[in-house]
Amino acid sequence: MNPDFFDFDVYDLPDSQNVLADTNEVLVVVRRDDFLLQETLLKKILTAVKLDLDTQVTFLQLEEGAVINLATAARQAKKVFTFGLKPTQLGLNGGFRGYRFYKTESFSLLFSHSLKDLSEKPAKKKALWDAMKAEFLNS
């Protein structure tokens, strides 16, 4: 038997089968620390594009270093916004640019810088606003 066959990396991935139990249209994925410090900014962004935070939005707050399978977590969502996360931290493999909606089989996905970066850099906040406005307000 070839011993190289058994020489591979094993990764312990958290179970994310029930991450999103409800049927809200929008999933927001953000690091917990970033959310706690910038919750007001995030809620202003979402309400500015006429999203009802109680009935349309689910917030998924990840601990530092946590990774998820976005395809499983967002199975009910139509739109997914990520703040300060890399595609690999969401179980995605590919090149994505920020502030652009990517259509998948079941949802649209937008990557953004962290909420902290948005609060400190107006150019990044404007880029996010332009993308959100085009997706939600120009239809």
N, CA, C and O atoms as a MOPAC input file, in Angstrom:
PM7 MOZYME 1SCF
protein

 N      0.84100 1    -1.17400 1     0.00000 1
 C      0.00000 1     0.00000 1     0.00000 1
 C      0.88900 1     1.24200 1     0.00000 1
 O      1.92900 1     1.27000 1     0.65800 1
 N      0.48000 1     2.24600 1    -0.72900 1
 C      1.24500 1     3.47100 1    -0.86000 1
 C      0.97600 1     4.38600 1     0.34500 1
 O     -0.15600 1     4.83700 1     0.51500 1
 N      1.99400 1     4.67500 1     1.19700 1
 C      1.76500 1     5.51600 1     2.38400 1
 C      1.44800 1     6.97000 1     2.03100 1
 O      0.86400 1     7.67900 1     2.85000 1
 N      1.81800 1     7.43400 1     0.82500 1
 C      1.50100 1     8.80800 1     0.42400 1
 C     -0.00400 1     9.03300 1     0.29500 1
 O     -0.48900 1    10.15900 1     0.41700 1
 N     -0.72600 1     7.95900 1     0.04900 1
 C     -2.17000 1     8.06900 1    -0.07800 1
 C     -2.80600 1     8.59800 1     1.20800 1
 O     -3.82200 1     9.29100 1     1.15600 1
 N     -2.22100 1     8.28000 1     2.34900 1
 C     -2.77000 1     8.68000 1     3.63400 1
 C     -2.16200 1     9.97100 1     4.17200 1
 O     -2.47400 1    10.38300 1     5.28900 1
 N     -1.30600 1    10.60500 1     3.39800 1
 C     -0.65200 1    11.83900 1     3.82100 1
 C     -1.38600 1    13.03300 1     3.21500 1
 O     -1.01700 1    13.52600 1     2.14900 1
 N     -2.43700 1    13.49400 1     3.91200 1
 C     -3.18600 1    14.65500 1     3.45800 1
 C     -3.67300 1    15.44400 1     4.66500 1
 O     -3.77400 1    14.91500 1     5.77200 1
 N     -3.97100 1    16.71500 1     4.43400 1
 C     -4.43800 1    17.59000 1     5.50500 1
 C     -5.89600 1    17.28600 1     5.83400 1
 O     -6.70600 1    17.02200 1     4.94500 1
 N     -6.21200 1    17.32900 1     7.11000 1
 C     -7.57600 1    17.13900 1     7.57500 1
 C     -7.99300 1    18.43300 1     8.27000 1
 O     -7.28400 1    18.94000 1     9.14000 1
 N     -9.14400 1    18.95700 1     7.87700 1
 C     -9.64200 1    20.20300 1     8.44000 1
 C    -10.92000 1    19.92800 1     9.21900 1
 O    -11.79800 1    19.20400 1     8.74800 1
 N    -11.02200 1    20.49800 1    10.39600 1
 C    -12.21500 1    20.37900 1    11.21300 1
 C    -13.11300 1    21.56500 1    10.89900 1
 O    -12.81500 1    22.69500 1    11.28700 1
 N    -14.20000 1    21.31100 1    10.20400 1
 C    -15.12500 1    22.36800 1     9.83200 1
 C    -16.34200 1    22.32200 1    10.74100 1
 O    -16.87300 1    21.24200 1    10.99800 1
 N    -16.79600 1    23.47300 1    11.23500 1
 C    -17.97200 1    23.47600 1    12.10400 1
 C    -19.21800 1    23.07700 1    11.33800 1
 O    -19.32300 1    23.31700 1    10.13500 1
 N    -20.15900 1    22.47100 1    12.03800 1
 C    -21.42200 1    22.09400 1    11.43000 1
 C    -22.25200 1    23.34100 1    11.21500 1
 O    -22.56700 1    24.04700 1    12.17300 1
 N    -22.61200 1    23.62200 1     9.97500 1
 C    -23.38200 1    24.83800 1     9.68000 1
 C    -24.72900 1    24.48700 1     9.06200 1
 O    -25.30100 1    25.29400 1     8.33000 1
 N    -25.23600 1    23.30600 1     9.34500 1
 C    -26.48500 1    22.87700 1     8.73500 1
 C    -27.66700 1    23.75300 1     9.13000 1
 O    -28.57200 1    23.96800 1     8.32300 1
 N    -27.67100 1    24.25800 1    10.35400 1
 C    -28.82400 1    25.01400 1    10.82900 1
 C    -28.47200 1    26.46100 1    11.13500 1
 O    -29.04600 1    27.05700 1    12.04700 1
 N    -27.54700 1    27.02800 1    10.39500 1
 C    -27.13700 1    28.40600 1    10.65700 1
 C    -28.29000 1    29.36800 1    10.39200 1
 O    -28.51600 1    30.29100 1    11.17400 1
 N    -29.01000 1    29.16500 1     9.31500 1
 C    -30.10100 1    30.07000 1     8.94900 1
 C    -31.39800 1    29.27900 1     8.97200 1
 O    -31.75000 1    28.61200 1     7.99900 1
 N    -32.09700 1    29.35800 1    10.08000 1
 C    -33.29800 1    28.56700 1    10.24600 1
 C    -34.54200 1    29.27200 1     9.71600 1
 O    -35.52200 1    28.61100 1     9.37600 1
 N    -34.52100 1    30.58900 1     9.64100 1
 C    -35.71100 1    31.29300 1     9.18900 1
 C    -35.67000 1    31.54100 1     7.68700 1
 O    -34.75600 1    31.08700 1     7.00000 1
 N    -36.64800 1    32.25000 1     7.19300 1
 C    -36.76500 1    32.42500 1     5.74600 1
 C    -36.59300 1    33.87500 1     5.32200 1
 O    -37.19400 1    34.29700 1     4.33400 1
 N    -35.80500 1    34.63300 1     6.02800 1
 C    -35.58600 1    36.01700 1     5.63900 1
 C    -34.89000 1    36.08900 1     4.28600 1
 O    -34.10600 1    35.21400 1     3.92000 1
 N    -35.19500 1    37.14800 1     3.55900 1
 C    -34.68500 1    37.31600 1     2.20000 1
 C    -33.21300 1    37.69000 1     2.15200 1
 O    -32.51800 1    37.35900 1     1.19200 1
 N    -32.73300 1    38.37900 1     3.18700 1
 C    -31.37400 1    38.91500 1     3.17600 1
 C    -30.58000 1    38.33000 1     4.33900 1
 O    -31.03200 1    38.33200 1     5.48400 1
 N    -29.40300 1    37.83400 1     4.02700 1
 C    -28.47700 1    37.34400 1     5.04400 1
 C    -27.27600 1    38.27600 1     5.07200 1
 O    -26.66300 1    38.53700 1     4.03700 1
 N    -26.94000 1    38.77800 1     6.25300 1
 C    -25.77100 1    39.63500 1     6.44100 1
 C    -24.77000 1    38.84600 1     7.26800 1
 O    -25.06200 1    38.45900 1     8.39900 1
 N    -23.58800 1    38.60600 1     6.70600 1
 C    -22.54500 1    37.84100 1     7.39500 1
 C    -21.43000 1    38.80800 1     7.77000 1
 O    -20.87600 1    39.50100 1     6.91700 1
 N    -21.11300 1    38.84300 1     9.05700 1
 C    -20.16100 1    39.82600 1     9.57900 1
 C    -19.47500 1    39.23200 1    10.80500 1
 O    -20.04800 1    38.37600 1    11.47900 1
 N    -18.27200 1    39.67000 1    11.09800 1
 C    -17.59000 1    39.26500 1    12.32700 1
 C    -18.31700 1    39.89000 1    13.51800 1
 O    -18.73500 1    41.04700 1    13.45600 1
 N    -18.46800 1    39.13300 1    14.59200 1
 C    -19.21200 1    39.59100 1    15.77200 1
 C    -18.65100 1    40.89700 1    16.33700 1
 O    -19.41700 1    41.80800 1    16.65200 1
 N    -17.33000 1    41.00300 1    16.47000 1
 C    -16.72600 1    42.22700 1    17.01800 1
 C    -17.04300 1    43.44000 1    16.15700 1
 O    -17.36300 1    44.51100 1    16.67400 1
 N    -16.95400 1    43.27100 1    14.84500 1
 C    -17.24900 1    44.36300 1    13.92100 1
 C    -18.72100 1    44.76500 1    14.04100 1
 O    -19.04900 1    45.95100 1    14.05300 1
 N    -19.59900 1    43.77200 1    14.12900 1
 C    -21.03000 1    44.04600 1    14.26700 1
 C    -21.32200 1    44.81600 1    15.55000 1
 O    -22.05600 1    45.80400 1    15.52700 1
 N    -20.75900 1    44.37400 1    16.65900 1
 C    -21.04300 1    45.01400 1    17.94600 1
 C    -20.57000 1    46.46400 1    17.98800 1
 O    -21.21200 1    47.31400 1    18.60400 1
 N    -19.43500 1    46.74400 1    17.32400 1
 C    -18.90600 1    48.11000 1    17.32300 1
 C    -19.59500 1    49.01900 1    16.30100 1
 O    -19.64900 1    50.23500 1    16.48900 1
 N    -20.11600 1    48.44000 1    15.23400 1
 C    -20.65700 1    49.25200 1    14.13500 1
 C    -22.10300 1    48.89500 1    13.79100 1
 O    -22.53000 1    49.08400 1    12.65200 1
 N    -22.84700 1    48.39100 1    14.74600 1
 C    -24.22500 1    47.95900 1    14.49600 1
 C    -25.09600 1    49.08800 1    13.95600 1
 O    -25.90600 1    48.86700 1    13.05700 1
 N    -24.94000 1    50.27900 1    14.48700 1
 C    -25.73200 1    51.42600 1    14.04100 1
 C    -25.48300 1    51.72700 1    12.57400 1
 O    -26.42800 1    51.95000 1    11.81700 1
 N    -24.22000 1    51.73500 1    12.16600 1
 C    -23.87600 1    51.98500 1    10.75900 1
 C    -24.51400 1    50.93100 1     9.86300 1
 O    -25.11500 1    51.26800 1     8.84300 1
 N    -24.38800 1    49.66300 1    10.23200 1
 C    -24.94500 1    48.58800 1     9.41100 1
 C    -26.45800 1    48.73500 1     9.26700 1
 O    -26.99300 1    48.58100 1     8.16900 1
 N    -27.13100 1    49.02400 1    10.34000 1
 C    -28.58400 1    49.16500 1    10.27800 1
 C    -29.00300 1    50.37900 1     9.45100 1
 O    -30.03300 1    50.34500 1     8.77800 1
 N    -28.21400 1    51.44500 1     9.49800 1
 C    -28.49800 1    52.61700 1     8.65400 1
 C    -28.35200 1    52.26000 1     7.17800 1
 O    -29.16800 1    52.66900 1     6.35200 1
 N    -27.31900 1    51.50300 1     6.85000 1
 C    -27.09000 1    51.09400 1     5.46100 1
 C    -28.28300 1    50.28900 1     4.95300 1
 O    -28.78900 1    50.53500 1     3.85800 1
 N    -28.72300 1    49.33400 1     5.75100 1
 C    -29.79800 1    48.44100 1     5.32300 1
 C    -31.14900 1    49.15800 1     5.24900 1
 O    -31.93000 1    48.91000 1     4.33000 1
 N    -31.42300 1    50.02600 1     6.18800 1
 C    -32.69900 1    50.75000 1     6.13500 1
 C    -32.69800 1    51.80800 1     5.02400 1
 O    -33.76200 1    52.17300 1     4.52400 1
 N    -31.53900 1    52.29300 1     4.64000 1
 C    -31.45400 1    53.27500 1     3.55100 1
 C    -31.91300 1    52.68700 1     2.22400 1
 O    -32.37800 1    53.41600 1     1.34800 1
 N    -31.78600 1    51.37300 1     2.07200 1
 C    -32.25800 1    50.71900 1     0.83900 1
 C    -33.60600 1    50.03400 1     1.07600 1
 O    -33.99500 1    49.11600 1     0.35400 1
 N    -34.30600 1    50.51100 1     2.11300 1
 C    -35.68700 1    50.12300 1     2.39600 1
 C    -35.85300 1    48.64300 1     2.76700 1
 O    -36.83700 1    48.00700 1     2.39200 1
 N    -34.88800 1    48.11300 1     3.49900 1
 C    -35.02200 1    46.75600 1     4.02100 1
 C    -35.58600 1    46.83000 1     5.43800 1
 O    -35.13500 1    47.63900 1     6.24800 1
 N    -36.55900 1    45.99600 1     5.73000 1
 C    -37.13700 1    45.91300 1     7.06700 1
 C    -36.27900 1    44.94300 1     7.87900 1
 O    -36.24300 1    43.74600 1     7.59300 1
 N    -35.59500 1    45.46300 1     8.88600 1
 C    -34.64500 1    44.66300 1     9.65700 1
 C    -35.31700 1    43.52600 1    10.41900 1
 O    -34.68900 1    42.49600 1    10.66500 1
 N    -36.55800 1    43.69300 1    10.78800 1
 C    -37.25200 1    42.66300 1    11.56700 1
 C    -37.78600 1    41.52100 1    10.71700 1
 O    -37.81600 1    40.37600 1    11.16800 1
 N    -38.20400 1    41.81700 1     9.49900 1
 C    -38.84900 1    40.77900 1     8.69300 1
 C    -38.04200 1    40.31300 1     7.49000 1
 O    -38.32200 1    39.24600 1     6.94500 1
 N    -37.05100 1    41.08300 1     7.06400 1
 C    -36.32600 1    40.72400 1     5.84700 1
 C    -34.87100 1    40.34400 1     6.06400 1
 O    -34.26600 1    39.74800 1     5.17300 1
 N    -34.28900 1    40.66300 1     7.20700 1
 C    -32.83900 1    40.53100 1     7.38000 1
 C    -32.49700 1    39.58300 1     8.53100 1
 O    -33.08100 1    39.64800 1     9.61300 1
 N    -31.53300 1    38.70200 1     8.26100 1
 C    -30.94100 1    37.85700 1     9.29600 1
 C    -29.46600 1    38.21800 1     9.39700 1
 O    -28.76800 1    38.30400 1     8.38700 1
 N    -28.99600 1    38.43000 1    10.62800 1
 C    -27.59100 1    38.74400 1    10.86600 1
 C    -26.89000 1    37.48500 1    11.34900 1
 O    -27.28300 1    36.88800 1    12.35200 1
 N    -25.85700 1    37.08900 1    10.63300 1
 C    -25.03500 1    35.95300 1    11.02800 1
 C    -23.69900 1    36.51000 1    11.48700 1
 O    -22.89800 1    36.97200 1    10.67500 1
 N    -23.46200 1    36.46500 1    12.79400 1
 C    -22.25300 1    37.02300 1    13.38400 1
 C    -21.26300 1    35.89500 1    13.64600 1
 O    -21.55000 1    34.96800 1    14.40400 1
 N    -20.10900 1    35.97900 1    13.02000 1
 C    -19.08900 1    34.94500 1    13.16700 1
 C    -18.01900 1    35.37700 1    14.15700 1
 O    -17.60200 1    36.53600 1    14.17800 1
 N    -17.59000 1    34.44800 1    14.95700 1
 C    -16.45800 1    34.70000 1    15.85100 1
 C    -15.18800 1    34.81700 1    15.01200 1
 O    -15.13100 1    34.30800 1    13.89200 1
 N    -14.19000 1    35.47700 1    15.54200 1
 C    -12.90300 1    35.62800 1    14.83800 1
 C    -12.34100 1    34.24300 1    14.52000 1
 O    -12.25800 1    33.38400 1    15.39800 1
 N    -11.95900 1    34.03300 1    13.26900 1
 C    -11.37700 1    32.76900 1    12.84500 1
 C    -12.38400 1    31.72100 1    12.40200 1
 O    -11.99500 1    30.70500 1    11.82400 1
 N    -13.66900 1    31.94000 1    12.65700 1
 C    -14.69300 1    30.97400 1    12.25800 1
 C    -14.89300 1    31.02200 1    10.74700 1
 O    -14.78500 1    32.07900 1    10.12600 1
 N    -15.18400 1    29.87600 1    10.17600 1
 C    -15.50000 1    29.76900 1     8.75400 1
 C    -16.83800 1    29.04300 1     8.62900 1
 O    -17.22700 1    28.27800 1     9.51100 1
 N    -17.53100 1    29.29400 1     7.52600 1
 C    -18.81200 1    28.63500 1     7.28700 1
 C    -18.89200 1    28.19800 1     5.83600 1
 O    -18.06400 1    28.58600 1     5.01200 1
 N    -19.87600 1    27.40200 1     5.53600 1
 C    -20.21100 1    27.05500 1     4.16500 1
 C    -21.38500 1    27.95300 1     3.78900 1
 O    -22.51500 1    27.70700 1     4.21000 1
 N    -21.12400 1    28.97400 1     3.01100 1
 C    -22.14400 1    29.96200 1     2.68300 1
 C    -23.30800 1    29.35400 1     1.91200 1
 O    -24.45700 1    29.75400 1     2.10300 1
 N    -23.02100 1    28.40200 1     1.05200 1
 C    -24.09500 1    27.78000 1     0.27700 1
 C    -25.11800 1    27.12600 1     1.19500 1
 O    -26.31500 1    27.16600 1     0.91000 1
 N    -24.67100 1    26.53100 1     2.27600 1
 C    -25.58100 1    25.91300 1     3.24700 1
 C    -26.24400 1    26.97400 1     4.11300 1
 O    -27.45100 1    26.91600 1     4.34800 1
 N    -25.47500 1    27.93200 1     4.58300 1
 C    -26.00300 1    28.95600 1     5.49000 1
 C    -27.03700 1    29.84100 1     4.81600 1
 O    -27.96600 1    30.31400 1     5.47100 1
 N    -26.89400 1    30.06800 1     3.53600 1
 C    -27.76700 1    31.01400 1     2.83100 1
 C    -28.82300 1    30.31800 1     1.99300 1
 O    -29.31500 1    30.89300 1     1.02200 1
 N    -29.17500 1    29.11800 1     2.34100 1
 C    -30.09500 1    28.36100 1     1.48100 1
 C    -31.46600 1    29.01000 1     1.33400 1
 O    -32.15500 1    28.73900 1     0.35100 1
 N    -31.88900 1    29.85700 1     2.27400 1
 C    -33.19200 1    30.52100 1     2.17900 1
 C    -33.08100 1    31.95300 1     1.65800 1
 O    -34.09200 1    32.54300 1     1.27500 1
 N    -31.89300 1    32.51500 1     1.63600 1
 C    -31.71600 1    33.92800 1     1.29400 1
 C    -31.74400 1    34.16500 1    -0.21000 1
 O    -31.38500 1    33.30400 1    -1.01300 1
 N    -32.18400 1    35.36700 1    -0.55500 1
 C    -32.12000 1    35.80700 1    -1.95200 1
 C    -30.92500 1    36.72800 1    -2.18000 1
 O    -30.38700 1    36.80700 1    -3.28400 1
 N    -30.51900 1    37.42700 1    -1.10900 1
 C    -29.36100 1    38.32200 1    -1.16300 1
 C    -28.48400 1    38.04500 1     0.04100 1
 O    -28.98100 1    37.80200 1     1.14200 1
 N    -27.16600 1    38.08400 1    -0.17400 1
 C    -26.20700 1    37.88200 1     0.91200 1
 C    -25.19400 1    39.01000 1     0.85300 1
 O    -24.59400 1    39.27300 1    -0.19000 1
 N    -25.01200 1    39.67800 1     1.99300 1
 C    -24.00200 1    40.72200 1     2.12000 1
 C    -22.95800 1    40.23100 1     3.10300 1
 O    -23.29600 1    39.74000 1     4.18000 1
 N    -21.69100 1    40.36100 1     2.73800 1
 C    -20.61500 1    39.99000 1     3.65900 1
 C    -19.76600 1    41.22500 1     3.92800 1
 O    -19.49000 1    42.01400 1     3.02400 1
 N    -19.36000 1    41.38100 1     5.17200 1
 C    -18.57000 1    42.53400 1     5.57400 1
 C    -17.28100 1    42.05500 1     6.23100 1
 O    -17.30900 1    41.41000 1     7.27900 1
 N    -16.14500 1    42.37700 1     5.60200 1
 C    -14.84300 1    42.06800 1     6.17200 1
 C    -14.45700 1    40.60300 1     6.13200 1
 O    -13.62300 1    40.16400 1     6.92400 1
 N    -15.04700 1    39.83900 1     5.22700 1
 C    -14.74000 1    38.41200 1     5.11800 1
 C    -14.18300 1    38.08800 1     3.74000 1
 O    -14.55200 1    38.70400 1     2.74000 1
 N    -13.29100 1    37.11200 1     3.70900 1
 C    -12.71800 1    36.65200 1     2.45000 1
 C    -13.55900 1    35.48500 1     1.92400 1
 O    -14.18000 1    34.76800 1     2.70900 1
 N    -13.58400 1    35.29300 1     0.62000 1
 C    -14.35100 1    34.16800 1     0.06600 1
 C    -13.98300 1    32.81700 1     0.68400 1
 O    -14.85900 1    31.98300 1     0.90900 1
 N    -12.69800 1    32.59700 1     0.96000 1
 C    -12.29000 1    31.30900 1     1.52800 1
 C    -12.87800 1    31.08700 1     2.91800 1
 O    -13.04600 1    29.94000 1     3.33100 1
 N    -13.19100 1    32.14700 1     3.64300 1
 C    -13.79800 1    32.01100 1     4.97000 1
 C    -15.27800 1    31.64800 1     4.87500 1
 O    -15.92600 1    31.35400 1     5.88000 1
 N    -15.79700 1    31.67500 1     3.65400 1
 C    -17.20000 1    31.35500 1     3.41200 1
 C    -17.35900 1    30.07800 1     2.59400 1
 O    -18.45300 1    29.76500 1     2.12400 1
 N    -16.27200 1    29.35200 1     2.43100 1
 C    -16.32100 1    28.11200 1     1.67100 1
 C    -16.37100 1    28.33500 1     0.17500 1
 O    -16.81300 1    27.45800 1    -0.56800 1
 N    -15.92500 1    29.49800 1    -0.28000 1
 C    -15.94300 1    29.83000 1    -1.70800 1
 C    -14.52400 1    29.84200 1    -2.25400 1
 O    -13.58000 1    30.22400 1    -1.56200 1
 N    -14.39300 1    29.42700 1    -3.48100 1
 C    -13.10000 1    29.41600 1    -4.13700 1
 C    -13.24300 1    30.18800 1    -5.43500 1
 O    -13.85200 1    29.71000 1    -6.39200 1
 N    -12.68400 1    31.37300 1    -5.46000 1
 C    -12.78300 1    32.17500 1    -6.67000 1
 C    -12.34000 1    33.59300 1    -6.39800 1
 O    -12.12200 1    33.98400 1    -5.25100 1
 N    -12.21200 1    34.34400 1    -7.44600 1
 C    -11.83400 1    35.74500 1    -7.32200 1
 C    -13.07800 1    36.61700 1    -7.35100 1
 O    -13.85600 1    36.56500 1    -8.30400 1
 N    -13.26100 1    37.40100 1    -6.33200 1
 C    -14.41400 1    38.28400 1    -6.23900 1
 C    -13.93100 1    39.70300 1    -5.97600 1
 O    -12.97100 1    39.91600 1    -5.23500 1
 N    -14.59400 1    40.65400 1    -6.58100 1
 C    -14.30200 1    42.05600 1    -6.32600 1
 C    -15.35600 1    42.59800 1    -5.38200 1
 O    -16.49400 1    42.13000 1    -5.36800 1
 N    -14.97700 1    43.56900 1    -4.60900 1
 C    -15.91000 1    44.16500 1    -3.66600 1
 C    -16.91100 1    45.07400 1    -4.35500 1
 O    -16.66700 1    45.58000 1    -5.45000 1
 N    -18.04400 1    45.27200 1    -3.69100 1
 C    -19.05800 1    46.23300 1    -4.10600 1
 C    -19.66000 1    45.92000 1    -5.46500 1
 O    -19.96300 1    46.81300 1    -6.25700 1
 N    -19.82400 1    44.63300 1    -5.71200 1
 C    -20.43900 1    44.16800 1    -6.94800 1
 C    -21.27800 1    42.95100 1    -6.60300 1
 O    -20.81500 1    42.07600 1    -5.87100 1
 N    -22.49400 1    42.87500 1    -7.10800 1
 C    -23.34600 1    41.71900 1    -6.84300 1
 C    -23.00800 1    40.60300 1    -7.81000 1
 O    -22.96500 1    40.80400 1    -9.02400 1
 N    -22.77000 1    39.42500 1    -7.25700 1
 C    -22.51400 1    38.21700 1    -8.03300 1
 C    -23.73300 1    37.31500 1    -7.91000 1
 O    -24.19700 1    37.04000 1    -6.80300 1
 N    -24.24200 1    36.86300 1    -9.02300 1
 C    -25.40500 1    35.98100 1    -9.03300 1
 C    -24.93000 1    34.53200 1    -8.92900 1
 O    -24.06800 1    34.09000 1    -9.68800 1
 N    -25.50500 1    33.80900 1    -7.98400 1
 C    -25.26500 1    32.37500 1    -7.88200 1
 C    -26.56300 1    31.68200 1    -8.29000 1
 O    -27.51500 1    32.33000 1    -8.72600 1
 N    -26.58600 1    30.38000 1    -8.14500 1
 C    -27.78800 1    29.63400 1    -8.47900 1
 C    -28.99400 1    30.07400 1    -7.66300 1
 O    -30.11400 1    30.12600 1    -8.17300 1
 N    -28.75800 1    30.39300 1    -6.38700 1
 C    -29.89400 1    30.66500 1    -5.52100 1
 C    -29.91800 1    32.05000 1    -4.87400 1
 O    -30.95000 1    32.44800 1    -4.33400 1
 N    -28.82100 1    32.78600 1    -4.91500 1
 C    -28.81000 1    34.10900 1    -4.28000 1
 C    -27.79300 1    35.02100 1    -4.95400 1
 O    -26.92500 1    34.57300 1    -5.70300 1
 N    -27.92800 1    36.33300 1    -4.66100 1
 C    -26.95000 1    37.33300 1    -5.10100 1
 C    -26.01900 1    37.60800 1    -3.92900 1
 O    -26.45400 1    37.65000 1    -2.77900 1
 N    -24.74300 1    37.79200 1    -4.22200 1
 C    -23.72000 1    37.92900 1    -3.18900 1
 C    -22.92500 1    39.20700 1    -3.38900 1
 O    -22.49700 1    39.52000 1    -4.49900 1
 N    -22.73300 1    39.94200 1    -2.29900 1
 C    -21.95200 1    41.17500 1    -2.32600 1
 C    -20.88600 1    41.11900 1    -1.24000 1
 O    -21.18800 1    40.84300 1    -0.07900 1
 N    -19.63900 1    41.38200 1    -1.62200 1
 C    -18.53300 1    41.47300 1    -0.66500 1
 C    -18.23500 1    42.94000 1    -0.39300 1
 O    -18.23400 1    43.77000 1    -1.30200 1
 N    -17.98400 1    43.23900 1     0.87200 1
 C    -17.63700 1    44.59800 1     1.27800 1
 C    -16.50100 1    44.53900 1     2.29200 1
 O    -16.25800 1    43.50400 1     2.91300 1
 N    -15.81700 1    45.65400 1     2.44500 1
 C    -14.83700 1    45.76400 1     3.51800 1
 C    -15.56800 1    45.67800 1     4.85500 1
 O    -16.79800 1    45.67400 1     4.90300 1
 N    -14.81200 1    45.61100 1     5.91800 1
 C    -15.41700 1    45.55500 1     7.25400 1
 C    -16.19200 1    46.84100 1     7.53000 1
 O    -15.95700 1    47.87500 1     6.90400 1
 N    -17.10800 1    46.75500 1     8.46700 1
 C    -17.87900 1    47.93500 1     8.85800 1
 C    -16.96600 1    49.01200 1     9.42300 1
 O    -17.19700 1    50.20300 1     9.21700 1
 N    -15.93600 1    48.59100 1    10.13000 1
 C    -14.96400 1    49.55100 1    10.67700 1
 C    -14.29300 1    50.32800 1     9.54600 1
 O    -14.16900 1    51.55000 1     9.62100 1
 N    -13.85800 1    49.62000 1     8.49100 1
 C    -13.24300 1    50.29200 1     7.34100 1
 C    -14.22900 1    51.24900 1     6.67100 1
 O    -13.85600 1    52.34900 1     6.26100 1
 N    -15.47900 1    50.82700 1     6.56400 1
 C    -16.48500 1    51.69400 1     5.94700 1
 C    -16.68500 1    52.96800 1     6.75400 1
 O    -16.86000 1    54.04800 1     6.19000 1
 N    -16.65900 1    52.84000 1     8.06800 1
 C    -16.87600 1    54.02300 1     8.90400 1
 C    -15.70500 1    54.99200 1     8.84200 1
 O    -15.87800 1    56.19100 1     9.06000 1
 N    -14.51400 1    54.48100 1     8.54600 1
 C    -13.31600 1    55.32300 1     8.52700 1
 C    -12.95200 1    55.84300 1     7.14200 1
 O    -12.20200 1    56.81200 1     7.02800 1
 N    -13.47200 1    55.21400 1     6.08600 1
 C    -13.07200 1    55.57400 1     4.72400 1
 C    -14.30500 1    55.86600 1     3.86400 1
 O    -14.94400 1    54.93900 1     3.36700 1
 N    -14.63500 1    57.12400 1     3.68900 1
 C    -15.83300 1    57.50800 1     2.93500 1
 C    -15.86900 1    56.95600 1     1.50600 1
 O    -16.95200 1    56.68200 1     0.99000 1
 N    -14.72400 1    56.78800 1     0.86100 1
 C    -14.72400 1    56.27700 1    -0.51700 1
 C    -15.26400 1    54.84200 1    -0.56000 1
 O    -15.97500 1    54.47400 1    -1.49500 1
 N    -14.93200 1    54.04500 1     0.43700 1
 C    -15.43400 1    52.66500 1     0.49600 1
 C    -16.92600 1    52.66100 1     0.79800 1
 O    -17.68000 1    51.86600 1     0.23600 1
 N    -17.34500 1    53.54700 1     1.68400 1
 C    -18.77000 1    53.63100 1     2.00600 1
 C    -19.56600 1    54.06700 1     0.77600 1
 O    -20.66900 1    53.57200 1     0.54400 1
 N    -19.01600 1    54.98600 1    -0.00500 1
 C    -19.69700 1    55.43100 1    -1.22600 1
 C    -19.79600 1    54.30100 1    -2.24100 1
 O    -20.82500 1    54.15100 1    -2.89800 1
 N    -18.73500 1    53.50200 1    -2.37700 1
 C    -18.76900 1    52.36800 1    -3.30900 1
 C    -19.85500 1    51.37300 1    -2.90900 1
 O    -20.56600 1    50.84200 1    -3.76200 1
 N    -19.97800 1    51.12500 1    -1.60900 1
 C    -21.03500 1    50.23500 1    -1.12700 1
 C    -22.40600 1    50.83800 1    -1.40800 1
 O    -23.30600 1    50.14400 1    -1.88300 1
 N    -22.56800 1    52.11100 1    -1.12000 1
 C    -23.84600 1    52.77000 1    -1.35400 1
 C    -24.23600 1    52.71400 1    -2.82300 1
 O    -25.39800 1    52.45900 1    -3.14000 1
 N    -23.29500 1    52.94600 1    -3.71900 1
 C    -23.58700 1    52.89600 1    -5.15700 1
 C    -24.08300 1    51.50900 1    -5.56800 1
 O    -25.04200 1    51.39200 1    -6.33200 1
 N    -23.43600 1    50.46300 1    -5.06500 1
 C    -23.84700 1    49.09000 1    -5.39300 1
 C    -25.23100 1    48.77200 1    -4.82200 1
 O    -26.06500 1    48.17400 1    -5.50200 1
 N    -25.46800 1    49.17100 1    -3.57900 1
 C    -26.75200 1    48.89500 1    -2.92700 1
 C    -27.88200 1    49.67300 1    -3.61100 1
 O    -28.97500 1    49.14900 1    -3.82200 1
 N    -27.60100 1    50.90700 1    -3.94400 1
 C    -28.59600 1    51.74900 1    -4.59300 1
 C    -28.97900 1    51.16300 1    -5.96000 1
 O    -30.15900 1    51.12300 1    -6.31000 1
 N    -27.99700 1    50.71700 1    -6.71700 1
 C    -28.26800 1    50.13900 1    -8.02600 1
 C    -29.09600 1    48.85700 1    -7.91400 1
 O    -29.95500 1    48.59000 1    -8.75400 1
 N    -28.83600 1    48.08100 1    -6.88700 1
 C    -29.53900 1    46.80500 1    -6.71300 1
 C    -30.95400 1    46.98800 1    -6.16000 1
 O    -31.86600 1    46.26500 1    -6.56200 1
 N    -31.14900 1    47.92500 1    -5.26200 1
 C    -32.42400 1    48.03300 1    -4.56200 1
 C    -33.30000 1    49.21800 1    -4.96000 1
 O    -34.52500 1    49.10600 1    -4.95000 1
 N    -32.70000 1    50.33500 1    -5.30600 1
 C    -33.48800 1    51.54000 1    -5.50500 1
 C    -33.71900 1    51.92500 1    -6.96100 1
 O    -34.57500 1    52.76500 1    -7.23600 1
 N    -32.99600 1    51.34900 1    -7.88300 1
 C    -33.14000 1    51.72200 1    -9.29800 1
 C    -33.99900 1    50.74100 1   -10.08200 1
 O    -33.96200 1    50.73000 1   -11.31200 1
 N    -34.76900 1    49.92300 1    -9.38400 1
 C    -35.58400 1    48.95000 1   -10.11700 1
 C    -37.01300 1    49.40900 1   -10.24700 1
 O    -37.83500 1    48.70700 1   -10.83700 1

